[in-house]
Amino acid sequence: MKVTIVGGSGGVGSSAAFNLLRAADGHEVVMVDRRPQMVTSHVMDLEQNLVLGSGASVRAGDDADLVDADVLVLAAAVPLTVNTSRLVCLNDNATIVGRVLDQLPADWPGILLMVTNPVDALVTWAHARTGIDRRRILGYTINDSLRARTGVAQQLGAVPSSVEAWVIGEHGDACVPLWDRVRVDGHAVDLTAPQRAAAEEFLRTWYVRHVALDSGRSSTWTSGLGIARMVSAIARDDGELWVASLVLRGEYGVDGIALSVAVTLGPDGAREIPQWILTPPQAAALARAAAHIGDVAASIDAPSPVT
C-alpha cells in the first residue's frame, strides 16, 4: 500500500515513516515536505532500517505522489508554540490543509488521514471543501484514548497495555471519556470516584502540561506509532476497533459534523460505525462537542479552492 506523508520531515511525519517501515505490512512510504533537504536527510537515514528486515520502501516525493496514494497522511502544520488550545492554529493550518486538498482530483479514490490540528474541525471542513466520501476522511484522535488508559493504569497500578478505555467527541476540551467502558485484561472495572477524577485530570490536562514545556515538539512518538497502527488496520481489514474522527450522518443524532467515534477500518476507510449506548450525560456532552466543532469549522478563514 502506498502511504504518502505530507509534512514528512516534521516530528510526527518522520515518526510515522519510521513506524510504518518497522511494520510487517511492506508499505511504500513516500515523504513529502516543503523542506526537501530535510526529507532527503530522513530518507537517507531511514533506508538503513530496511536492512534490518522490513519489506517496505521509503523515498522522497512531491505533489504528484498525493494523487495515487492509497493513504494520504496529512501531518503538515505550523510550528507548535505555547498555548492552551489547539484552536490557536486553526486558520494557519487550514491554509496548509487547503493547499494539499487542492491537489486532489474530484474522483480521488484514496483515504485521507488527517493528523493536523484542530483535527475534528479540519475533517469537517475538508469534507465540505472536497466532497470526498466521509468514510475516507479520517481524523487521527486515538491519543486521547491512550492518555485515558495511561491515567487509569496509574490509578489501578495496572500494566498500561492491559487497560481498555475510550474517549469520543472532540480531540480537545470537549472530549467525552467513557469511564463506564473501562476494562482491564478484558474484565469490566468500576473506578472509584477519586480514581476517575485523577484519570480524568490526567487526560484533560495532558496537552496543556506538555505544551507548557515549550519544547517545540508535539506527541511525536505516540502519534507516529498510532498512525502506523491505524494504517495497518486499514490494510488488514480485520475488524479491529478504533476511535477516529469522521463526519457523522445521523449517528448519535449528529449530522454534518466530524466527531471522534468508534469505527472499524478497511481499504475503503471507515467500514462500520458502531453506535454505543451512551448515558444521558455522555450524550449531552457529545451534543455539546458537535455544536462546538460546527461553530469552529464554520469560522475557518482560509483561501478558497483553486479553480
N, C-alpha and C positions, 0 to 999 in steps of 0.2 A: 504494500500500500504506500502511495506517495504522500508524504506528510511535509507540507511547506510551512515553515515557521517564519512569520513576519515579525521583526523585532528579534531576529535570531542571535544577534550579538549581545543582547541585554542579559541581565542575570536570569530572568525566568526563561527566556528563549533558549539560551545556551544550556541551562539545566535540563530543560525539556529535551533538547537534542541529545545530551549525554544519556539520559534515562531511556530514550527511545532506542538508542544504539545498544544499550545493555539488555533490552528486552529480547525475547526469543522470537519475535514476530517477523524479523527480516525486513523492516521498513526501509524505504528510500527516503532519507531525511534531507531536505533542502532548506538551507538557511538564507533568508533574505533580510537585508538591512540597509539603511542609508549610510552605513559606515562600512564600506567594502573591505577596508584593511582589517577591521576588527573581525568581520566574518571570515576572511581568509586565515587570520590567526587562529580562530576557533576550529576551523576545518582542519588546518594542519595539525593541530593538537588532537582533535577527536579521531582523526584517521588511525592513530595508533591504537585506539580502543578496539578497532576492528580486528587487529592481530590477535586479540585475546579471545576471539571465538565468536563474535557477533556475526550473524549472516546479513546484517544491514549494510547500508551505504550512506555516505554523507558527502555533500558538496555545497558550494556557494551557488546561489541562484539570483534571479531577477524577477521583474514583474510577470514575465512570460510563464513563470512557474506557479503563479497563482491560478491560472485558468484550468490546468489539468491536474490540480491537486485533488486527491481523494479526501484528504482532511487539510483544511487551512487553519492553522493555529495563529490567531491574531493576538500577539503579546506586545506589540509596539505601544509605547506610551510616553508621555512627558516625564522628565526626571522626577523622582519622588522627593518631596520636601516635607518638613514637619507640618503636620496638620491634624485635625481631629475628625475628618470625614473624607472618604474617597470622592465625595461630590465636588471637591475643590478643583479637580482636574476634568470635570465634565466636558466643557466646551473644547478645551485644547485636545483632549483625547478623542472627542467626536470628530474633530477635523482630521486627525490621523486616521481614524477608522473610515471616515468617508472617502479619503483618498484611496484606500485599499478596496472598498466596496465598488468604487467607480471602475476598477479594473476588471470586474467580473461581468461576463455577458449575461443577458437576460435568462438564458437557458442553462446557466451554470449548474452542474449536477452534484457538486461536492458538498461536504459538510463543513460549516464554519464553526470553529471552536473559539468563542470569544473569551479571552482572558483579560483584556484591557478593562480597566475600571472607570466609572461605576458600571459593573457588568450588566446588571438587570436593565437599567435604563438604556444602555447601548444595544443590548439584544432587542429590546422593544423598538428602538429607533431604526436599527439595521433591518429588521423585518419590514417595517413600513417603507423604508427607503428602497429596498431591493425587490420585495415580493417573493424572495426565496421561501420555499416551504418552511413553515415554522418548526417542523421537526428536524430540519437540517441547519438551524442556527441555535447552537447550544452554548450557554454560558458556563464557564468553569467556576463552580462555587462549593466544591466538596470540602474546601479548607475549613469552613465553619463547622461542619460535622466532625472533622478531625480534631478541631480545638475543643469541641464539646466532649469528645471521647477522652482527650487528654485530661480535661478537668475532672471528669468522672473517675478516671483511673487514679488520679492523685487523691481524690477523696476516699476511694474504696481500697486503696493500696493494691489495685489490680494491675495485671500486665496490660499495657495500653492496647495491644493488638487483640486482646480478648473482649474489648468493650465495643458494643454496637450502640450508637446514638446518632440521632438525625436532627438536622436544622434545616428548615424550609423558609420561604419568604424572601426577604431581601438579603443580599450579601452586604450587610451594613447594619445600621442601628435598628432597622425594622425586621431583623431576623426573628424567626419563631422556633425556638428549641422545643423539641417534643420529648420532654423528660419522662413521659409515661411509656415511651418505647425503648427505654434503656434495657440492654441485655448484656450479661457477662457470661462468656463461654456458652452462649445460646440460651441462657436462662434469664427470665424477666427479673429485674431488680427494682425495688421501690426505694428511691432515695429519700433520706430524711430531709426535713426542711433545711437544716444547716448545710447538708451535703449539696442539695440542689442549689441553694443560694451561692455557695462557694464555686460550684461548677459553672453557674451562670455568670458570675462575676469574671471568672477566668475567660470565658467565651467573649463576653461583651466588652471587656477592656483590652483584649489582646492587641487589636490593631493600634489603638492609641498608645499603649505601652511600648509597642515595637517601634512605631514611627517616631516617638519622642526620643529615642536613642540617637536620632539624627545620623544614622549610619549611611543614608542614601540608598539603601537596598531594601527590597521587599522580601516576601517569603519565598525566596528563590528555590531552596531545596525542596520544600514541601510542594510548591506549585509544579516544579519540574517533574518530580516523581508522579504527582497526581495526574498531570496532563498525559504523561506516558501511559499510566494505567488506564486512563479514560480512552485514549486512542486504541489501546489493546482491547478494551471491552467492546469498542465499536467493531474492530476487526474480527474478534472471536464470535460475537453474536451469541453469547451463551446464557443470556437471561440474567446476568449479574445486576443487582440493584444498585443504582447510583442516585445521587442528587445532582440535578443540573437546572440551570435557568433556561426556560423557553417560553414563548408566547402561548398563553392559555386561550382555549376557545370553549369556554363553558366549564372546564374543570374547576372545582372548588368555587363555582359561581363567579369566576373571573373571565373577562373577555378582552382580548387585545393587549394584554399586559404580560410581560415576562416576569415570572417568579421562579424561585428555586423550588422544585418539587421532586418527588421520587420518579425515576424513569428506569426503563431498561433500554439498552443501546444495541444498535446493529449497523450494518453498512448503509442504511438509509437514514441514520440519525436516531432520534427517539422512537423506539419501536412501540413501547407501551408506556402509558402514564397512569399507573395505579392510583386511585383516589383513596387515600387513607381516611379513616373516620377520625375527625378532629373533635376535641372538646369545644364547647361554646367559646371559652376564652381564646383558644387557639384559632378557631375560625374567625373570630373578630379581629385578632391580631393579624391574620393573613389578609383580611379585607383592608385593614389599615395600610399594610405594606403595599398592596396593589394600588391603592389610591395615591400613596406617596410616590411610587415609581412612575405611575402615569403622569403625575404632575412634573416630575423631574424630566422624563423623556420629552414631554411637551415643551419644556423650557430650553431644550438644546438649540443653541445658536451656532450653526456650522454652515460652511458653504453648501449651496445646493448641488445636486448631482450634475456631473458634466454631461452635456447633451450634444 
